[in-house]
Amino acid sequence: MKQLFWIALLGILVFVSCKPNEPEPPDIPSAFSATPYDLVIPPLFPPIDIPADNPLTVEGVRLGRYLFWEKKLSADATQSCGSCHLPQFGFADPSRFSTGITGEQGSRQAMALVNLGWAYNYFWDGRAHTLEDQVIEPVVNPIEMNNTWESALAALRADPIYPPMFKAAYGTTDITQDKAAKAMASFLRTMISAESKFDHERAGTYTFTPLEEAGFNLFLTEGGMNPNTGSPWGGADCFHCHGPAGMQMGDYLMHNNGLDAHFSADPGRAAVTGNPLDSGRFKTPSLRNIELTAPYMHDGRFQTLHDVFVHYNSGGEVSTTIDPFMEASGGGLYLNDVDELALIAFLKTLTDTSFIHNPAFSNPH
């Protein structure tokens, strides 16, 4: 029996010693845990949805801020995301169309970056479903950064500051597109604007001036012709798409707001879905910091808030897909010059100077 025991033990040892080499485990310590980021949700704001696979961490947000301002993401290391989203302009571009590294211009206005954690369907045509998806595109867009992610990641790996930052955020020095996108998305979710006069008025710590109050009432009142009385409703009709519920001042849905009667130049959402009923529909942006983010509309065609007022007051261009909330068929809004002054006075209460000067969002390089 003893002889059989030793023979069996010897067989076990031989089997174990002959097992093929197992792959090396990733360099992520089993006890690794980044520091949770304490995101403060402003009063009256709804909860924010954070993806389960991309929790907010101090280290991830810090890395995302560096990447947002990192020019090495472009093919010639001359442009970053921040090159077209400038703080003093509400993180938008004051030019009608942004110019990429090749000198070519795009065909749409760079959208302002504000409270993106509450938004969805990113870009003017809503083609990116998440922030993680959205931040990937500008790097490879031929008329923006004109790079490949392979080249961009190689540049980050060669920079001594990034391997330690990725390790701090994710427990590994492995620099990947997925981790870079998650970090930038995390940073963008922290870019919260909630210190405007409007926010303070809603919180009871500021009182609108009579002109601002009149503008807010116009903002919240139905516009166009009252079919029951044959006289105008008297409002600016803004609330349907830019209502204050949730404090975002935009529903982020796709609307045709009567800019054009035909859509050959830019079909909008229809270019994504292939559905003709989406022709001329574009994402509704937030009106926060609207005073700072000119020019306006998806193609930057309006230079001033006066131009925007004139457009909506006219009722816009009639088309087969025009939004039911537009008053094109009824002759417009019937607002006067005093109404315009009041409405613009209210819109300026959405300006948040603390947001554009927040050092947490500034260029760290």
N, C-alpha and C positions, 0 to 999 in steps of 0.2 A: 504494500500500500504506500509506504514511504517513497518507493522508487517512482510509482505512478504520479504522486503528488509533485515531486521535483520535476518530472518530465512536463507536466501540465504547466507549472509555473514558468519553466524555461520557454515554453511555447508562447505564453502570454507576453513575456518580456520581448521576445523576438518580434511578435506582431506589432507591439507598441512602438518599438524602435524603428520598424520599417514603414510606419505610416508616412504618407507624403507630407511635405512641408505645408502648413496652413498659411493662408495669406496674412500678411502683417495687419494688425488692427489699425484703424485710423488713429491719428494722433489727437484724439479727443479724450481727455481724461474722463473717467466714469463719473467723477464728482464735479465736472465742469458745470457752472451755472453763471450766466451773465447777470448783471444787476438789473432788476426790473425797473422800467422807466415809469415814474409816477406822472401819468398824463392827467392834468386837471381839466375836467369837463366844465365849461363855463355855465353859469346859471341860464336856465331855460333851454339849453341845448339838449337834444336827445342823446342817448348812449351812442358810443362809437363802436363800430364793428372792427375788431382786430383779427386778422386771420389766425387760426389756431397754429399754423405752421410758421408764423412770423410774429411772435410776441414782441412787444416793444421793450427794448433794453437800452440802458444808458450807452453801452458800448456800440450797439447797432446803430443807434441814432447818430452818435458821434461819427462813426464810419460813413454813414449815409450823407452827412453834411459835407465831409471831405470829398466824397465822390461827386456830389451835386456840383461842387465848384471845381472839380478836377478837369483841367484842360487836356490831360493825357488820354482822356476817353475819345478825343477827336483824332482823326488820322494824322494831322500835322501839329497836334498839341497846341492849338491856338484858341479853341473854344470849349467851354463847359456848358452844362445845362443853364448855369447862371448867366451866361452871356446873352441869352434871349429872354430871361426872366429876371429883370432888374428890380431890386428892392424899392428904389425911389418911385417906380412906376407900378407899385402894387404887385411886384414880381410878374410883370408883363413886359412887352416890348413896345416902346413908343413909336417904332416904325410900323408902317402898315403891314409889311412882310419882312420877316427876319432873313438875314443873309447868311448862308452857310459858308463853310471853309473854302469852297471852290469859287465863291463870289456869286453863286446862283441864289435867287430868292425863291421862297416858297409861295404858295397861293392862298394861304390862310394866316390869319392873325394869331400870334402866340397867345394862348389863353393865360389869364392871370392865375396864379397859384394861391389859393386860399381855402382853408377848411376842407381840404381834399379827402379827409377821412370820412366825411359825411356824403361825399359825391359817389358817383358810379358811372359806368360807361364813358370812359375817358376819351379825349380828343373831341373835336367838333362833330365828328360823325359817329362817336360812341363805339369805335371799333375795338378798343381795349377794355376788357371787363374789370380789371383790377389795376391798382397802382403798380403792382409788381410787373404786370404786362406792359403798362404804359411806359415805364422808364427804360425799357429795353430798346424801343423803336428809334429814338433820336440818334443813338450811337451809330446805327447801321443805315439810317436814312441818307441816300446819296446827295440830297441837297441840304443836309444839316451837318452832322459830324463826319459823314462819309467814311466810316471806319468799319472794321469787323470786330466782333467781340473777342475773337482769338487774339487779334493785335492789341486791343485795349487791355485785355487781361495780362498779356505779356508785359505791357508797359507798367501795369500796377505791380506785377511780381518783381520787376526790376527796380522799383522804387523802395528804398529801405523803410519808409514809414508804413507801408501797407501790410506786409506779412504780420507784424505784431498787432496791428489794428484788427485784422481779420481774426487772428488768434484770440484777441480779447473779446471779440463779439461772438465768435462761433466755436472757439475751442480748438481751432486748427489753422495752420498757416496756408491751407489750400484755398486759393483765390479762384472763385468760379463766378460765372454769369449769374447763377441763381442767388448766391450770397450777395453779390453786388446789387442786384435788383431789389432784394429784400431790405438791404440796408438803406438804399435811397428811398424806397417806399416808406420805410419807418420814419426817416427824417421828414418827408413830406407830410406825414400824418401829424407831426408835432407843430406844423405851421398853422396855428390857430389864430384867427382874428376875432376878438370879442371885446374890444375896448373902445368902440366908437361911441359917439353921442347917442346913437340909436340903442346900443346895448345898455347904456346907462339910463336912458329914458325908460326902457322896458323894465329895468331893475329898480326904478323909482328914485334914482340918484341924479337925474337931470330932467329939466323941463324944456320941452320944445318951445322955440319962439313962436309967435303967432303965425309967421310965414311957414316955418317948418311944420307946424301942426296942420295948417291948411294943405300943405303938400302931402302929408301923410294921409289925410282924409281923401284927397284926390286919388292917391295910390290905391286905396282900399275900396274905391267906389266904382261901380259898373259904368262902362263908357258906351258911347254910341247912342243910337236912337232908341227910345223906349217905344216898343211897338204898341203898347196899350194907350199911350197918351199922345204919341206923335211928336214928342219933344225929347231933347237929349237927356240921358241919365245924369250927365254932369260930371262924370268921373274920368280918371285916366286909365282905368281898367288894367292896372299893372299886376294886381294881386293874383290873377289866375295862374300866371307862370312864375311870379317872383314874390309870392306871399311870405309873410313873416313867420308862419308856422315852422317850428324847428329852428328858427333864427338864421336860416341859410340864405334867404332872399333869392332863391332859385330852385326850381323843381328838378333840374338836371335831366328833364325829358326832352324828346325830340319834337321840335315844332317848326312849322313853316310860318314865319312871321311876316310874310308879304313883301320880302325884299325884291323878288323878281317874278315875272309872269312865266318865264321859261328858264330851264336849268341846264342848258348845254355846257355852260362854263364850269359849273360845279353842282353835280346832282345831290350833294350832301349825303344823307344817310342811305339813299338808294344805291350809292356806289358800294356800300358794304353789304346790304341785304339783297340787292338785285330786284327789289320790289318797287315798281313805278309809283306806288302810293307813298313811298318815302322820299320822293323827289322834292328837293328844296327844304327838307327838314334838317335842322341842326340842333345841337345840344343847347339848352338854356343855361347860360352861365349864372353864377351868383352876382348880385349887384354890389356886394361888399367892395369897398374901395373903388367904386366906379368913377369917382372924381379923378382918380390917378391913372386909370388904365386905358385911356384913349390911345389909338383909335378904336372904334367899336364895330361890332358884328364880326361874323366869321371871316370876312374878307377885309375888315378894317376900312370900309367905305365911308364911314362917318367920323369926322374929325372931332366933333364937339357934342356935348349933351344937347345943345340946341338942335343940331342936325338929327339926333335920335328922336327928339320931341316932335320935330316936323314930320318925320317919317310916320310915327305912330298916330299923330293927330290927323294925318291924311287918310289913314286906313290901309295904306300899303297897296301892293299890286295883287290883283285878283288872279288866282290860278286854281287848277283842279285840286291841289293839295293844301290850299291855304288853311291855316288853323281856324277852327270855329270861333275861337276867342278874338280873332282879329275882326275889325269893324269895316273891312273894305267895302262890302256891299251896302253898308248903311251910311257911307259918306264920311267915315272917320269919327273922331272923338268930340269935335265941336268945342275944343278948349281955346282959351284966349291967352294973351300975353301975360296977364297976371297969374293965370293958372300955371303957365310955364315957369315963371319965377318961383312960385311956391313949390312946384314939383321938384325942380332942381335944387332948391334949398333943402328939401327933405333928403334927396339922394346924397347930398353932401354930408348929411349926418351919419352916413355909413362909412365915412373915412376913418381909418384907425391908424394914426401916425405911430403909435407904439409898436404896431405890427411891422411896419416897414423899417423901423429903426431897432428892432429887437436884435441884440448881438448874437443870440443863439441861432439866428438864421443867416448871419453874415459870412463872408468868404473867410475861411480859416487859414488859407495858404499865405 
